[in-house]
Amino acid sequence: MVSILLTILFLMALGTFFIYGFFQFFTNFNPSNRRIVKDVAKLKEEISEWTSNLVPWNKEEMELLSFSQIEKKVKRGLSKSAKGMFTSIYHEPLIAYNYKQYISTGATNALLIAHTTNHEFAYRIKKKEVFVNIDSQFAGVLKENGCFYGGPKDRMIARINKEAETTKRYPILVGEKEVASLVNREMASVPNPRAFKFVSSMASEEEKIFLSIAILEMVTDSF
């Protein structure tokens, strides 16, 4: 009698496990808008302590930003997740991020939240486009070719040139002006290179657009 009861309980637990697994698979494969909103809030909450401890962001700190990370955690499985903090060359935390990838066939389906002390960047990565929000405001769409479209007339407002994979730097243009390059860390001549090579000064709005592109590249290239 006891063995029969244990068998029934085991089968019930096994059934519950498979139902839960199916639910997780389905919601991670085709998340609803409501699920996206909840996941964005959860991603923010998970790194809220980090964001409150970041070093204040300014021009000098931006120039010192590196590819080094602290608290980096990457989980792989049916869907990938990752979080961490990019630091300066002196190991000061400057950018916190949290990434969640959904189950998909082919193109990446994911969310990314990133913070400096000045700005929040939110990304909805879907198929071959990335929808970018800056400080809770829609900023534009980054296409697969590196062109960023936004503004009142949905024109190209920025782009990153990654055509030559063997280059040491990837130029980023805002408008028609090259403002800086993202260093190719795989070809850097020093172990802990600065992330950016600056070309010209940027206004505050130009800096936000530049960072929205650069941070996305830094995070997704790090894993």
GROMACS elastic network, one bead per residue, 0.5 to 0.9 nm:
[ bonds ]
;  ai    aj funct       b0    kb
    1     4     6  0.51707   500
    1     5     6  0.62829   500
    1     6     6  0.86776   500
    2     5     6  0.50918   500
    2     6     6  0.61681   500
    2     7     6  0.85803   500
    3     6     6  0.50406   500
    3     7     6  0.61118   500
    3     8     6  0.86552   500
    4     7     6  0.50329   500
    4     8     6  0.62411   500
    4     9     6  0.86643   500
    5     8     6  0.51293   500
    5     9     6  0.62077   500
    5    10     6  0.85683   500
    6     9     6  0.50781   500
    6    10     6  0.60582   500
    6    11     6  0.85944   500
    7    10     6  0.50381   500
    7    11     6  0.61731   500
    7    12     6  0.85807   500
    8    11     6  0.51396   500
    8    12     6  0.61369   500
    8    13     6  0.86043   500
    9    12     6  0.50578   500
    9    13     6  0.61390   500
    9    14     6  0.85045   500
   10    13     6  0.51050   500
   10    14     6  0.60334   500
   10    15     6  0.85088   500
   11    15     6  0.60152   500
   11    16     6  0.85177   500
   12    15     6  0.50653   500
   12    16     6  0.61617   500
   12    17     6  0.85829   500
   13    16     6  0.50522   500
   13    17     6  0.61393   500
   13    18     6  0.87239   500
   14    17     6  0.50312   500
   14    18     6  0.63238   500
   14    19     6  0.86707   500
   15    18     6  0.51920   500
   15    19     6  0.61600   500
   15    20     6  0.85435   500
   16    19     6  0.51002   500
   16    20     6  0.60551   500
   16    21     6  0.84553   500
   17    20     6  0.51545   500
   17    21     6  0.60342   500
   17    22     6  0.85615   500
   18    22     6  0.60155   500
   18    23     6  0.84861   500
   19    22     6  0.51186   500
   19    23     6  0.61509   500
   19    24     6  0.85937   500
   20    23     6  0.50579   500
   20    24     6  0.61143   500
   20    25     6  0.85365   500
   21    24     6  0.50888   500
   21    25     6  0.60644   500
   21    26     6  0.85574   500
   22    25     6  0.50454   500
   22    26     6  0.60650   500
   22    27     6  0.85695   500
   23    26     6  0.51995   500
   23    27     6  0.60953   500
   23    28     6  0.83515   500
   24    27     6  0.53517   500
   24    28     6  0.59037   500
   24    29     6  0.83260   500
   25    28     6  0.51879   500
   25    29     6  0.58916   500
   25    30     6  0.86228   500
   25    78     6  0.82722   500
   25   103     6  0.73530   500
   26    29     6  0.50806   500
   26    30     6  0.62073   500
   26    31     6  0.77732   500
   26   103     6  0.86347   500
   27    30     6  0.54621   500
   27    32     6  0.75233   500
   27    35     6  0.79398   500
   27   102     6  0.85807   500
   27   103     6  0.88631   500
   28    31     6  0.56007   500
   28    79     6  0.77660   500
   28   101     6  0.83664   500
   28   103     6  0.54699   500
   28   104     6  0.82735   500
   29   102     6  0.58514   500
   29   104     6  0.57256   500
   29   105     6  0.87118   500
   29   109     6  0.85528   500
   30   102     6  0.79052   500
   30   103     6  0.78184   500
   30   104     6  0.80285   500
   31    34     6  0.79864   500
   31    35     6  0.57458   500
   31    36     6  0.64928   500
   31   102     6  0.79052   500
   32    35     6  0.50551   500
   32    36     6  0.62885   500
   32    37     6  0.87911   500
   33    37     6  0.63157   500
   33    38     6  0.87234   500
   34    37     6  0.52341   500
   34    38     6  0.63829   500
   34    39     6  0.86800   500
   35    38     6  0.51244   500
   35    39     6  0.60744   500
   35    40     6  0.85842   500
   36    39     6  0.50702   500
   36    40     6  0.60982   500
   36    41     6  0.86697   500
   36   111     6  0.81694   500
   36   124     6  0.89284   500
   37    40     6  0.52047   500
   37    41     6  0.64060   500
   37    42     6  0.87174   500
   38    41     6  0.52320   500
   38    42     6  0.62315   500
   38    43     6  0.87213   500
   39    43     6  0.60617   500
   39    44     6  0.85798   500
   39   100     6  0.84491   500
   39   111     6  0.82535   500
   40    43     6  0.51332   500
   40    44     6  0.63104   500
   40    45     6  0.86656   500
   40   111     6  0.73411   500
   40   112     6  0.81316   500
   40   113     6  0.74691   500
   40   122     6  0.82990   500
   41    44     6  0.52098   500
   41    45     6  0.61964   500
   41    46     6  0.87092   500
   42    45     6  0.50370   500
   42    46     6  0.61323   500
   42    47     6  0.89307   500
   43    46     6  0.52697   500
   43    47     6  0.68145   500
   43    48     6  0.87202   500
   43    97     6  0.86420   500
   43    98     6  0.59069   500
   43    99     6  0.74789   500
   43   100     6  0.79707   500
   43   111     6  0.87156   500
   43   112     6  0.80583   500
   43   113     6  0.68014   500
   44    47     6  0.56531   500
   44    48     6  0.59860   500
   44    97     6  0.86931   500
   44    98     6  0.75155   500
   44   113     6  0.68196   500
   44   114     6  0.86085   500
   45    48     6  0.50202   500
   45    49     6  0.80975   500
   46    49     6  0.76559   500
   46    50     6  0.86309   500
   46    98     6  0.78646   500
   47    50     6  0.51920   500
   47    51     6  0.62971   500
   47    52     6  0.88045   500
   47    83     6  0.81706   500
   47    84     6  0.86379   500
   47    96     6  0.71706   500
   47    97     6  0.73104   500
   47    98     6  0.70222   500
   48    51     6  0.51897   500
   48    52     6  0.63629   500
   48    53     6  0.88989   500
   49    52     6  0.53402   500
   49    53     6  0.66457   500
   50    53     6  0.52371   500
   50    54     6  0.64916   500
   50    84     6  0.88864   500
   50    85     6  0.79396   500
   50    93     6  0.86144   500
   50    96     6  0.65421   500
   51    54     6  0.53989   500
   51    94     6  0.87791   500
   51    95     6  0.78139   500
   51    96     6  0.61168   500
   51    97     6  0.88022   500
   51   115     6  0.65065   500
   51   116     6  0.72058   500
   51   117     6  0.70070   500
   52    55     6  0.88358   500
   52   117     6  0.77850   500
   53    56     6  0.89023   500
   53    93     6  0.78245   500
   53   117     6  0.87995   500
   54    57     6  0.81837   500
   54    85     6  0.88194   500
   54    92     6  0.78384   500
   54    93     6  0.53092   500
   54    94     6  0.53985   500
   54    95     6  0.70590   500
   54    96     6  0.77230   500
   54   115     6  0.88183   500
   54   116     6  0.70869   500
   54   117     6  0.63790   500
   55    61     6  0.83969   500
   55    92     6  0.65967   500
   55    93     6  0.59468   500
   55    94     6  0.55649   500
   55    95     6  0.87123   500
   55   116     6  0.83472   500
   55   117     6  0.71836   500
   56    61     6  0.80089   500
   56    94     6  0.74596   500
   56   116     6  0.77570   500
   56   117     6  0.55567   500
   56   118     6  0.76909   500
   57    60     6  0.81196   500
   57    61     6  0.59907   500
   57    62     6  0.69173   500
   57    94     6  0.68562   500
   57    95     6  0.89244   500
   57   116     6  0.63849   500
   57   117     6  0.56742   500
   57   118     6  0.63432   500
   58    61     6  0.53734   500
   58    62     6  0.61671   500
   58    63     6  0.87631   500
   58   118     6  0.85655   500
   59    62     6  0.50968   500
   59    63     6  0.63503   500
   59    64     6  0.88641   500
   60    63     6  0.52407   500
   60    64     6  0.65714   500
   61    65     6  0.63015   500
   61    88     6  0.69935   500
   61    94     6  0.77116   500
   62    65     6  0.52799   500
   62    66     6  0.89815   500
   62    88     6  0.80913   500
   62    94     6  0.83090   500
   62   195     6  0.88145   500
   62   196     6  0.80779   500
   63    66     6  0.87011   500
   63    88     6  0.84621   500
   63   194     6  0.72241   500
   63   195     6  0.79677   500
   63   196     6  0.67157   500
   63   197     6  0.79554   500
   63   198     6  0.79532   500
   64    87     6  0.84361   500
   64    88     6  0.50322   500
   64    89     6  0.57788   500
   64    90     6  0.78702   500
   64   194     6  0.59436   500
   64   195     6  0.77161   500
   64   196     6  0.82747   500
   65    68     6  0.85682   500
   65    86     6  0.74415   500
   65    87     6  0.60295   500
   65    89     6  0.62380   500
   65    90     6  0.88317   500
   65    92     6  0.88195   500
   65    94     6  0.72817   500
   65    95     6  0.88345   500
   65   193     6  0.86176   500
   65   194     6  0.56216   500
   65   195     6  0.56458   500
   65   196     6  0.73218   500
   66    69     6  0.83121   500
   66    86     6  0.67946   500
   66    87     6  0.58790   500
   66    88     6  0.50741   500
   66    89     6  0.54442   500
   66    90     6  0.88112   500
   66    91     6  0.85302   500
   66   192     6  0.66604   500
   66   193     6  0.59070   500
   66   196     6  0.79752   500
   67    86     6  0.61525   500
   67    87     6  0.70393   500
   67    88     6  0.80323   500
   67    89     6  0.83783   500
   67   185     6  0.75813   500
   67   192     6  0.70131   500
   67   193     6  0.70998   500
   67   194     6  0.71487   500
   67   195     6  0.60231   500
   67   218     6  0.73505   500
   67   222     6  0.82165   500
   68    85     6  0.82500   500
   68    86     6  0.57018   500
   68    87     6  0.57273   500
   68    88     6  0.75111   500
   68    89     6  0.75785   500
   68    91     6  0.75727   500
   68   192     6  0.68654   500
   68   193     6  0.87035   500
   69    72     6  0.61812   500
   69    84     6  0.63375   500
   69    85     6  0.52241   500
   69    87     6  0.57897   500
   69    91     6  0.81614   500
   69    93     6  0.81230   500
   70    73     6  0.89642   500
   70    84     6  0.60207   500
   70    85     6  0.53818   500
   70    86     6  0.67129   500
   70    87     6  0.72618   500
   70    91     6  0.82494   500
   70    93     6  0.77046   500
   71    83     6  0.75791   500
   71    84     6  0.50595   500
   71    85     6  0.64236   500
   72    82     6  0.72903   500
   72    83     6  0.56539   500
   72    85     6  0.67897   500
   72    86     6  0.89365   500
   73    81     6  0.81494   500
   73    82     6  0.54665   500
   73    83     6  0.54869   500
   73    84     6  0.63716   500
   74    80     6  0.73560   500
   74    81     6  0.58086   500
   74    83     6  0.67201   500
   74    84     6  0.87593   500
   74   223     6  0.77109   500
   75    79     6  0.82184   500
   75    80     6  0.55982   500
   75    81     6  0.51774   500
   75    82     6  0.62115   500
   76    79     6  0.63086   500
   76    81     6  0.67199   500
   76    82     6  0.86921   500
   77    80     6  0.60473   500
   77    81     6  0.88886   500
   78   102     6  0.80736   500
   78   103     6  0.61806   500
   79   100     6  0.77196   500
   79   101     6  0.54507   500
   79   102     6  0.52758   500
   79   103     6  0.52377   500
   79   104     6  0.83831   500
   80    99     6  0.81134   500
   80   100     6  0.62172   500
   80   101     6  0.50308   500
   80   102     6  0.72311   500
   80   103     6  0.83928   500
   80   110     6  0.89284   500
   81    98     6  0.77086   500
   81    99     6  0.53975   500
   81   101     6  0.59059   500
   81   102     6  0.88505   500
   82    97     6  0.81815   500
   82    98     6  0.59511   500
   82    99     6  0.50462   500
   82   100     6  0.66937   500
   82   101     6  0.87685   500
   82   223     6  0.81834   500
   83    96     6  0.75989   500
   83    97     6  0.54394   500
   83    99     6  0.59967   500
   83   100     6  0.87830   500
   83   219     6  0.88984   500
   84    95     6  0.83439   500
   84    96     6  0.58971   500
   84    97     6  0.57194   500
   84    98     6  0.68785   500
   85    93     6  0.59805   500
   85    94     6  0.69197   500
   85    95     6  0.53385   500
   85    97     6  0.63098   500
   86    91     6  0.83930   500
   86    92     6  0.82632   500
   86    93     6  0.59269   500
   86    94     6  0.58934   500
   86    95     6  0.50979   500
   86    96     6  0.65310   500
   86    97     6  0.83579   500
   86   219     6  0.89370   500
   87    90     6  0.73564   500
   87    94     6  0.52540   500
   87    95     6  0.69084   500
   88    91     6  0.50060   500
   88    92     6  0.51427   500
   88    93     6  0.66244   500
   88    94     6  0.66646   500
   88   194     6  0.78106   500
   89    92     6  0.75286   500
   89   192     6  0.67375   500
   89   193     6  0.74187   500
   89   194     6  0.67357   500
   91    94     6  0.88831   500
   93    96     6  0.76021   500
   94   115     6  0.83055   500
   94   116     6  0.60947   500
   94   117     6  0.77694   500
   95   114     6  0.67476   500
   95   115     6  0.54754   500
   95   117     6  0.80333   500
   95   215     6  0.85786   500
   96   113     6  0.82756   500
   96   114     6  0.55709   500
   96   115     6  0.52198   500
   96   116     6  0.68237   500
   97   112     6  0.71112   500
   97   113     6  0.54750   500
   97   115     6  0.63288   500
   97   219     6  0.77918   500
   98   111     6  0.82873   500
   98   112     6  0.57935   500
   98   113     6  0.53130   500
   98   114     6  0.65409   500
   99   110     6  0.73318   500
   99   111     6  0.57575   500
   99   113     6  0.64977   500
   99   114     6  0.86152   500
   99   219     6  0.84329   500
   99   220     6  0.88789   500
  100   109     6  0.87932   500
  100   110     6  0.55632   500
  100   111     6  0.52183   500
  100   112     6  0.64560   500
  101   104     6  0.85914   500
  101   108     6  0.73768   500
  101   109     6  0.59021   500
  101   111     6  0.63365   500
  101   112     6  0.85589   500
  101   125     6  0.88003   500
  102   108     6  0.78184   500
  102   109     6  0.54162   500
  102   110     6  0.55457   500
  102   111     6  0.82861   500
  103   108     6  0.83542   500
  103   109     6  0.70794   500
  103   110     6  0.86867   500
  104   107     6  0.68197   500
  104   108     6  0.65405   500
  104   109     6  0.61488   500
  105   108     6  0.79073   500
  105   109     6  0.88642   500
  106   127     6  0.80638   500
  107   126     6  0.71817   500
  107   128     6  0.65923   500
  108   125     6  0.66972   500
  108   126     6  0.60129   500
  108   127     6  0.57667   500
  108   128     6  0.76744   500
  109   124     6  0.79004   500
  109   125     6  0.54986   500
  109   127     6  0.63446   500
  110   123     6  0.81583   500
  110   124     6  0.61882   500
  110   126     6  0.65065   500
  111   122     6  0.75792   500
  111   123     6  0.56828   500
  111   125     6  0.59434   500
  111   126     6  0.86603   500
  112   121     6  0.80365   500
  112   122     6  0.58117   500
  112   123     6  0.50011   500
  112   124     6  0.67550   500
  112   125     6  0.77926   500
  112   216     6  0.81396   500
  112   219     6  0.87837   500
  113   120     6  0.73358   500
  113   121     6  0.58227   500
  113   123     6  0.64201   500
  114   119     6  0.84502   500
  114   120     6  0.59018   500
  114   121     6  0.50983   500
  114   122     6  0.64842   500
  114   123     6  0.85749   500
  114   215     6  0.76859   500
  114   216     6  0.85443   500
  115   118     6  0.77001   500
  115   119     6  0.59225   500
  115   121     6  0.62568   500
  115   122     6  0.88154   500
  116   119     6  0.53532   500
  116   120     6  0.65676   500
  116   121     6  0.86309   500
  117   120     6  0.81282   500
  119   134     6  0.70363   500
  119   135     6  0.58884   500
  119   208     6  0.79027   500
  120   133     6  0.81480   500
  120   134     6  0.58124   500
  120   136     6  0.74881   500
  121   132     6  0.71699   500
  121   133     6  0.58472   500
  121   135     6  0.63858   500
  121   136     6  0.79238   500
  121   208     6  0.89654   500
  121   211     6  0.87620   500
  121   212     6  0.64994   500
  121   215     6  0.86594   500
  122   131     6  0.82333   500
  122   132     6  0.58992   500
  122   133     6  0.50275   500
  122   134     6  0.64415   500
  122   135     6  0.80391   500
  122   136     6  0.76991   500
  122   212     6  0.87198   500
  123   130     6  0.63198   500
  123   131     6  0.56313   500
  123   133     6  0.63871   500
  123   134     6  0.88801   500
  123   212     6  0.89041   500
  123   216     6  0.81217   500
  124   129     6  0.83358   500
  124   130     6  0.55841   500
  124   131     6  0.50525   500
  124   132     6  0.66704   500
  124   133     6  0.85660   500
  125   128     6  0.76906   500
  125   129     6  0.61726   500
  125   131     6  0.64667   500
  125   132     6  0.86813   500
  126   129     6  0.56115   500
  126   130     6  0.61894   500
  126   131     6  0.80240   500
  127   130     6  0.81520   500
  128   142     6  0.87349   500
  128   143     6  0.64691   500
  128   144     6  0.53783   500
  129   141     6  0.65517   500
  129   142     6  0.57718   500
  129   144     6  0.61007   500
  130   140     6  0.84489   500
  130   141     6  0.55172   500
  130   143     6  0.65663   500
  130   144     6  0.82526   500
  131   138     6  0.78591   500
  131   139     6  0.79328   500
  131   140     6  0.61180   500
  131   142     6  0.64931   500
  131   143     6  0.89405   500
  132   137     6  0.85150   500
  132   138     6  0.61623   500
  132   139     6  0.55695   500
  132   140     6  0.55170   500
  132   141     6  0.59615   500
  132   142     6  0.73693   500
  132   212     6  0.75391   500
  133   136     6  0.56624   500
  133   137     6  0.51384   500
  133   139     6  0.51887   500
  133   140     6  0.72735   500
  133   212     6  0.86699   500
  134   137     6  0.52792   500
  134   138     6  0.64070   500
  134   139     6  0.60961   500
  134   208     6  0.76221   500
  134   209     6  0.85036   500
  134   212     6  0.76682   500
  135   138     6  0.84071   500
  138   141     6  0.88619   500
  138   150     6  0.86540   500
  139   149     6  0.84534   500
  139   150     6  0.60223   500
  139   151     6  0.71980   500
  139   209     6  0.81339   500
  140   148     6  0.66610   500
  140   149     6  0.53608   500
  140   151     6  0.70791   500
  140   154     6  0.76483   500
  140   157     6  0.88618   500
  141   147     6  0.82780   500
  141   148     6  0.56120   500
  141   149     6  0.52450   500
  141   150     6  0.64988   500
  141   154     6  0.89278   500
  142   145     6  0.81953   500
  142   146     6  0.63752   500
  142   147     6  0.57284   500
  142   149     6  0.63215   500
  142   150     6  0.88206   500
  142   158     6  0.89088   500
  142   159     6  0.82796   500
  142   213     6  0.80587   500
  143   146     6  0.55174   500
  143   147     6  0.54035   500
  143   148     6  0.62568   500
  143   149     6  0.78196   500
  144   147     6  0.73708   500
  145   148     6  0.89381   500
  145   159     6  0.84626   500
  145   160     6  0.83372   500
  145   161     6  0.83492   500
  145   162     6  0.85135   500
  145   163     6  0.88137   500
  146   158     6  0.84509   500
  146   159     6  0.53047   500
  146   160     6  0.50659   500
  146   161     6  0.65356   500
  146   162     6  0.75066   500
  146   213     6  0.87285   500
  147   156     6  0.64447   500
  147   157     6  0.78940   500
  147   158     6  0.61189   500
  147   160     6  0.66192   500
  147   161     6  0.85913   500
  148   155     6  0.82013   500
  148   156     6  0.55026   500
  148   157     6  0.58604   500
  148   158     6  0.50219   500
  148   159     6  0.54960   500
  148   160     6  0.83650   500
  148   209     6  0.88956   500
  148   213     6  0.83103   500
  149   154     6  0.55417   500
  149   155     6  0.51251   500
  149   157     6  0.56603   500
  149   158     6  0.71677   500
  149   159     6  0.87075   500
  150   153     6  0.70732   500
  150   155     6  0.55682   500
  150   156     6  0.63987   500
  150   157     6  0.62243   500
  150   158     6  0.87972   500
  151   154     6  0.51378   500
  151   155     6  0.64936   500
  151   156     6  0.83745   500
  151   157     6  0.74132   500
  152   155     6  0.79423   500
  154   157     6  0.83891   500
  156   159     6  0.76430   500
  156   175     6  0.74963   500
  157   173     6  0.83748   500
  157   174     6  0.59388   500
  157   176     6  0.81977   500
  157   209     6  0.84930   500
  158   172     6  0.72688   500
  158   173     6  0.53099   500
  158   175     6  0.53692   500
  158   176     6  0.77321   500
  158   177     6  0.87961   500
  158   209     6  0.73980   500
  158   210     6  0.77251   500
  158   213     6  0.86567   500
  159   171     6  0.83369   500
  159   172     6  0.57415   500
  159   173     6  0.53525   500
  159   174     6  0.67088   500
  159   175     6  0.82146   500
  159   210     6  0.88054   500
  159   213     6  0.80600   500
  160   170     6  0.65973   500
  160   171     6  0.57952   500
  160   173     6  0.64055   500
  160   174     6  0.89757   500
  160   181     6  0.85033   500
  160   182     6  0.87943   500
  160   213     6  0.75300   500
  160   214     6  0.85211   500
  161   164     6  0.79332   500
  161   170     6  0.55547   500
  161   171     6  0.54986   500
  161   172     6  0.65046   500
  161   173     6  0.83699   500
  162   165     6  0.63810   500
  162   167     6  0.83094   500
  162   169     6  0.85138   500
  162   170     6  0.55915   500
  162   171     6  0.77310   500
  163   166     6  0.89468   500
  163   167     6  0.87431   500
  163   170     6  0.85410   500
  164   167     6  0.55700   500
  164   170     6  0.83766   500
  165   168     6  0.83996   500
  165   170     6  0.88478   500
  165   184     6  0.86685   500
  166   169     6  0.88404   500
  166   184     6  0.85574   500
  166   187     6  0.78025   500
  167   170     6  0.71520   500
  167   183     6  0.89657   500
  167   184     6  0.71808   500
  167   187     6  0.77814   500
  168   182     6  0.87564   500
  168   183     6  0.61504   500
  168   184     6  0.51013   500
  168   185     6  0.78564   500
  168   186     6  0.82324   500
  168   187     6  0.57101   500
  168   188     6  0.68154   500
  169   181     6  0.56570   500
  169   182     6  0.55407   500
  169   184     6  0.51900   500
  169   185     6  0.86237   500
  169   187     6  0.87033   500
  169   196     6  0.86284   500
  169   197     6  0.80054   500
  170   180     6  0.85041   500
  170   181     6  0.50909   500
  170   182     6  0.50128   500
  170   183     6  0.63012   500
  170   184     6  0.68925   500
  171   178     6  0.66869   500
  171   179     6  0.79262   500
  171   180     6  0.60717   500
  171   182     6  0.63931   500
  171   183     6  0.86962   500
  171   197     6  0.89347   500
  172   177     6  0.84974   500
  172   178     6  0.57920   500
  172   179     6  0.63189   500
  172   180     6  0.56416   500
  172   181     6  0.54658   500
  172   182     6  0.72110   500
  172   210     6  0.69862   500
  172   213     6  0.81378   500
  172   214     6  0.81082   500
  173   176     6  0.61625   500
  173   177     6  0.52312   500
  173   179     6  0.57407   500
  173   180     6  0.72936   500
  173   181     6  0.85505   500
  173   210     6  0.77399   500
  174   177     6  0.54960   500
  174   178     6  0.63675   500
  174   179     6  0.66420   500
  174   206     6  0.64072   500
  174   207     6  0.87657   500
  174   209     6  0.72706   500
  174   210     6  0.68067   500
  175   178     6  0.81140   500
  175   206     6  0.86624   500
  177   200     6  0.82048   500
  178   181     6  0.79513   500
  178   198     6  0.88831   500
  178   199     6  0.66606   500
  178   200     6  0.71227   500
  179   197     6  0.89366   500
  179   198     6  0.62846   500
  179   199     6  0.51628   500
  179   201     6  0.66903   500
  179   202     6  0.67167   500
  179   206     6  0.84655   500
  179   207     6  0.86872   500
  179   210     6  0.78715   500
  180   196     6  0.65608   500
  180   197     6  0.54994   500
  180   200     6  0.68458   500
  180   201     6  0.88101   500
  180   210     6  0.81758   500
  181   195     6  0.84131   500
  181   196     6  0.56298   500
  181   197     6  0.50790   500
  181   198     6  0.63679   500
  181   199     6  0.75558   500
  181   214     6  0.87892   500
  182   185     6  0.87798   500
  182   195     6  0.59282   500
  182   197     6  0.65238   500
  182   198     6  0.88376   500
  182   214     6  0.66757   500
  182   217     6  0.86263   500
  182   218     6  0.85919   500
  183   186     6  0.87124   500
  183   187     6  0.82806   500
  183   188     6  0.73218   500
  183   193     6  0.79258   500
  183   194     6  0.74483   500
  183   195     6  0.53777   500
  183   196     6  0.57303   500
  183   197     6  0.68082   500
  184   187     6  0.56324   500
  184   188     6  0.63456   500
  184   195     6  0.81772   500
  185   189     6  0.86257   500
  185   191     6  0.87546   500
  185   192     6  0.84753   500
  185   193     6  0.71004   500
  185   194     6  0.89369   500
  185   195     6  0.77819   500
  186   189     6  0.89357   500
  187   190     6  0.89373   500
  188   191     6  0.73077   500
  188   192     6  0.83022   500
  188   193     6  0.65242   500
  189   192     6  0.88925   500
  189   193     6  0.77153   500
  190   193     6  0.56903   500
  192   195     6  0.89317   500
  193   196     6  0.87021   500
  194   197     6  0.75759   500
  195   218     6  0.85134   500
  196   214     6  0.87656   500
  198   201     6  0.77777   500
  201   207     6  0.89892   500
  202   205     6  0.78829   500
  202   206     6  0.55691   500
  202   207     6  0.56893   500
  202   210     6  0.89451   500
  203   206     6  0.51875   500
  203   207     6  0.61691   500
  203   208     6  0.88309   500
  204   207     6  0.50922   500
  204   208     6  0.64308   500
  204   209     6  0.89387   500
  205   208     6  0.52313   500
  205   209     6  0.65163   500
  205   210     6  0.86759   500
  206   209     6  0.52708   500
  206   210     6  0.60904   500
  206   211     6  0.85645   500
  207   211     6  0.59929   500
  207   212     6  0.84863   500
  208   211     6  0.51641   500
  208   212     6  0.60915   500
  208   213     6  0.88239   500
  209   212     6  0.51276   500
  209   213     6  0.66053   500
  209   214     6  0.87477   500
  210   213     6  0.55047   500
  210   214     6  0.61878   500
  210   215     6  0.85788   500
  211   215     6  0.56544   500
  211   216     6  0.81897   500
  212   215     6  0.56302   500
  212   216     6  0.63768   500
  212   217     6  0.88845   500
  213   216     6  0.54300   500
  213   217     6  0.64510   500
  213   218     6  0.88215   500
  214   217     6  0.52016   500
  214   218     6  0.61616   500
  214   219     6  0.86967   500
  215   219     6  0.60874   500
  215   220     6  0.85316   500
  216   219     6  0.53606   500
  216   220     6  0.61467   500
  216   221     6  0.83592   500
  217   220     6  0.54140   500
  217   221     6  0.58257   500
  217   222     6  0.83835   500
  218   221     6  0.53409   500
  218   222     6  0.61401   500
  219   222     6  0.52688   500
  219   223     6  0.74099   500
  220   223     6  0.61327   500
